[in-house]
Amino acid sequence: MSALAIALIIGVNYFIGIYYGIVNLIYTILLVISLSVVLRHIRRIKYSPIKDFIASPETPPISILIPAYNEERIILRTIRSALSVNYPFFEVIVINDGSTDETLPTLIHTFKLRRIDRAYRNILKTSPVRGFYYHPEMPNLLVVDKENGGKSDSLNCGINLSRSPYFCTVDADSILEENALIKLITPVVESTVPVIACGGVVRGLNGIELRNGGIMEINLPRSGLAMFQIVEYIRAFLFGRVGLDAMNGILILSGAFSLFRKEAVVEAGGYRVKNVTEDMELIIKLHKHNIEKKNPYRIKFISDPVCWTEVPENLRMLGRQRRRWHLGLMQSILQYRSVMFNPKYGKLGLVIFPYYFLVELLSPVVEIIGYVVVFLSYFFGLLSFHFLILFLTLAIFYGIFLSTAGIYLEEITYRRYPKWSHLLRLLFYGVLENFGYRQINSLWRFQAVLQYLVGMRKWEYVEKGKNHVIA
Amino acid sequence: MAYDDRVSIILIGIIAFVLLLITLLLAVTIYRRAYHGKKYKKLDRLRDHYMEKVTGILEHGKMPEGFAGLASRPNSLAWQAVESVLHVFIADGKYGDQARVLFQKLGYVDFYEKKAKSRNRITKATAVDKLGKMRSETSTGKLIPLLDDENPEIVAVATRSLSKIGSDKGLHGILERMPKLLSDARITRKTLETSLMNFGPSSLPTLIECGERYTDPMPRASILEVLSNMKTREALPFALTNFRHADPEVRSKALKVVGAAGAELPEADKEKALLLLDDPVWFVRLQAAKALGNLKFGKAEDALAARLLDGSWQVRNAAAMALTMASDKAADIFLRTLDSKDRYAKESICEEIEKTNFVAKLIDHLDSKDKALAGKSAEILKIMHSLNYSTPLVEYGKTGPDERIRKEVERILRMEPAA
């Protein structure tokens, strides 16, 4: 082999080693920050004014927006859960995005809805609306039927119809905890700096027993794939986002459960219809818009309110979902590349954006190249078996450490999984996910990068509702 | 030592360290669950025990001699159990006063008052919150200075605690500082208004007195907002004096107070509200339309009709809603306005006609002996149909009970609606 190739492989090896070290250092810092923030938040919950706000006429009204496309299997339980939240003034707006299944007839039949005529103000431009449905005895439920335009388009339509100063987006396969909304609005109302967006925690719904839209009993799923995702969600929400929130550096609030100030979103132009993930693009836009306008603002993440969402239980669907998420991340970052390293945007341009680009976006690429190069190095005799094993062990052990730390955070804070068997299974899957699951995840994200580069940027549909009996 | 050996030793060292961390985390997680499981079981048992004991003391009137057996070391499990039991009695209300005395006698109030001086923000806020939940009136003097704290979190918790205690002194303490708290953005208006509501109707004279004194519009508007939620006639004179205030928010909140409680106001006062329908600020006009709708003030018809073509859709909707609620001549007015060229205004009217179910009246009028009324109603329904607001007609056409009306409805429906 030529000296150049050897030098190249050795160079890449060093690069990967240094990159890996830096990324893990960043994760460790985020973990330490999160530990401190979450523990303080837990103590603060004790004097949170939730009870006061539940009973107060001053609590701002919220519109819950539920976009639905071919969700006949699960839409009813989602609406029932949304209608049963503990909140003084709210309306539920379901946007049927041109479903081709029985979503709309199911809704009309179940809630005995009547078609009504309403003025539609197309403030954020959307696909044409076909009709409105409501029942006079259920005045806080409105179903709007529109032509298919995608999730962002549906959310824009919901914003146009919303009559509240705040709206909360909820996925059609998600269940809100009873107090989720009031917990989400409390820091918004209490903050002396305007909070324009606020997100809560999303957890895996699989395995949970439901009745009438409410959670009867929390259990873990049998499926190993769902278990991996549950561990992953705990880690991502309890230490990734909490750490970034401490720096007002949140760029992703899950579309499955986020609250927004309507005025701020409309001013920024609403959701961008062309992106495959709508949530990140909107958050970046809100940051950028408010920094440019020099408006004081906060975008918050709170680790307490919970929304339960169904996670895919087969590899094909999971792969689609993960590719879409990563594609969305790439689209959003590259769309707003002018923010990157731009001092005009302060912390956002100099720290947060580079973090998302260099760590979140590039890590699967470096990881996959890393596996190839390390094995090539071993194959060509540039790396001894002894070192190969040491590097792999370190990588896997560090992954296990992060997973265990996530579960530890859950245990010392919210402890949503009450049984001993839950804890032991979570710990077990926290260890096991480092042997295959993480790597395949990186592979899907790497595929998304390749797809982006060759121009395949379409939404991959993920089928939902197959893992639950509809109650 | 060779370079490779050194690297190897460093790597093994790091791996061993990470492994140690993993083991530690696993052990701590499992130990914590076991420890807390045991602790909370014991706490539950203690709660049951003390619930029985305290109930006995309170029901048999053994106060104050019976409380000795409840004393325990601060922060011990027994201390926590007694505290949560006494909170149940306070929330329940039946033995609230006795529970408050017990908190005092058992040293909880002293303990948390000391904690409220802590430098740690969270410890301090927790203690302040506890004093409020204990309804410790004697702590009012100690909580009021906390309203001057630089930290918004402490200010918010102190305000809430004072509002739960509900003393006059606490209310004055908040109201005196209100303008500065709001102008310095050390508390949000929603938090403040929610807390002021907790003081209840007895706070009304003090609220009005302070509201009159404030020259700053923000606190004045907040006081009016609280008064509007109290829905009380006693607040009306104060509200009426604010109709000509320079600040639009104050004017709109004053209208809200009148809209909520002014049904029996003399005509002259209702006319003052009517003038605000022409206010240059849209949200004042909106509140004026809402208030006049609530007041069912007949003289407002023409002014409300003019607002059906307002530049703001919120005002248009409110005016249409007010007309359907307040006016017998709504049909005439709608017909007149539906003749305009402004499509949005026409749609607002149609929407309100449907929402308020005024459309049902219009359909019934199709068979009225009063031919003029029947004609006007048919005309409105035709315009609604031309704007695609036809659903009630379609429904009546399918299932309506009156044969003659159904025929009339079908005749209207045969006309081509707009594209």
Chai-1 contact restraints between the chains, C-beta under 6 A:
chainA,res_idxA,chainB,res_idxB,connection_type,confidence,min_distance_angstrom,max_distance_angstrom,comment,restraint_id
A,R43,B,I122,contact,1.0,0.0,6.0,A-B,restraint_1
A,K46,B,T126,contact,1.0,0.0,6.0,A-B,restraint_2
A,Y47,B,A125,contact,1.0,0.0,6.0,A-B,restraint_3
A,Y47,B,T126,contact,1.0,0.0,6.0,A-B,restraint_4
A,Y47,B,D129,contact,1.0,0.0,6.0,A-B,restraint_5
A,Y47,B,V157,contact,1.0,0.0,6.0,A-B,restraint_6
A,P49,B,R160,contact,1.0,0.0,6.0,A-B,restraint_7
A,D52,B,T194,contact,1.0,0.0,6.0,A-B,restraint_8
A,S56,B,T194,contact,1.0,0.0,6.0,A-B,restraint_9
A,P57,B,N229,contact,1.0,0.0,6.0,A-B,restraint_10
A,E58,B,K190,contact,1.0,0.0,6.0,A-B,restraint_11
A,E58,B,E193,contact,1.0,0.0,6.0,A-B,restraint_12
A,E58,B,T194,contact,1.0,0.0,6.0,A-B,restraint_13
A,R115,B,T391,contact,1.0,0.0,6.0,A-B,restraint_14
A,I116,B,T391,contact,1.0,0.0,6.0,A-B,restraint_15
A,D117,B,E354,contact,1.0,0.0,6.0,A-B,restraint_16
A,D117,B,Y389,contact,1.0,0.0,6.0,A-B,restraint_17
A,D117,B,T391,contact,1.0,0.0,6.0,A-B,restraint_18
A,R118,B,E351,contact,1.0,0.0,6.0,A-B,restraint_19
A,A119,B,E347,contact,1.0,0.0,6.0,A-B,restraint_20
A,A119,B,E351,contact,1.0,0.0,6.0,A-B,restraint_21
A,V189,B,K190,contact,1.0,0.0,6.0,A-B,restraint_22
A,E190,B,A156,contact,1.0,0.0,6.0,A-B,restraint_23
A,E190,B,T191,contact,1.0,0.0,6.0,A-B,restraint_24
A,T192,B,P152,contact,1.0,0.0,6.0,A-B,restraint_25
A,T192,B,A185,contact,1.0,0.0,6.0,A-B,restraint_26
A,T192,B,T188,contact,1.0,0.0,6.0,A-B,restraint_27
A,L390,B,L11,contact,1.0,0.0,6.0,A-B,restraint_28
A,T393,B,I15,contact,1.0,0.0,6.0,A-B,restraint_29
A,L394,B,I15,contact,1.0,0.0,6.0,A-B,restraint_30
A,F397,B,I15,contact,1.0,0.0,6.0,A-B,restraint_31
A,F397,B,V18,contact,1.0,0.0,6.0,A-B,restraint_32
A,F397,B,L19,contact,1.0,0.0,6.0,A-B,restraint_33
A,Y398,B,V18,contact,1.0,0.0,6.0,A-B,restraint_34
A,I400,B,I22,contact,1.0,0.0,6.0,A-B,restraint_35
A,F401,B,V18,contact,1.0,0.0,6.0,A-B,restraint_36
A,F401,B,L21,contact,1.0,0.0,6.0,A-B,restraint_37
A,F401,B,I22,contact,1.0,0.0,6.0,A-B,restraint_38
A,T404,B,I22,contact,1.0,0.0,6.0,A-B,restraint_39
A,T404,B,L25,contact,1.0,0.0,6.0,A-B,restraint_40
A,Y408,B,L25,contact,1.0,0.0,6.0,A-B,restraint_41
A,Y408,B,T29,contact,1.0,0.0,6.0,A-B,restraint_42
A,E411,B,T29,contact,1.0,0.0,6.0,A-B,restraint_43
A,E411,B,R32,contact,1.0,0.0,6.0,A-B,restraint_44
A,L423,B,R33,contact,1.0,0.0,6.0,A-B,restraint_45
